[in-house]
């Protein structure tokens, strides 16, 4: 399993094309208001750029997000006025 470790106080953003086809984001505090998730510690599984129920954790790239917030599109600097 390939792994990436994130350091506290750093903000990370990546394009799915930069990573493998299967990714596990582990131990992050997940925020997803559309699905009623408000900071629950959980793992997120991504296959080919889409969130899925499960991936093969033996071959997926792992991102350790312990102690970090995980959200899709959390920072959107695009502003329509």
Buried (B, 14 or more C-beta within 10 A) or exposed (E): EEEBEBEEEEEEEEEEEEBBBBBBBBBBBBBBEEEEBEEEEBBBBBBEEEEEEEBEEEEBBBBBBEEBEBBEEEEEEEEEE
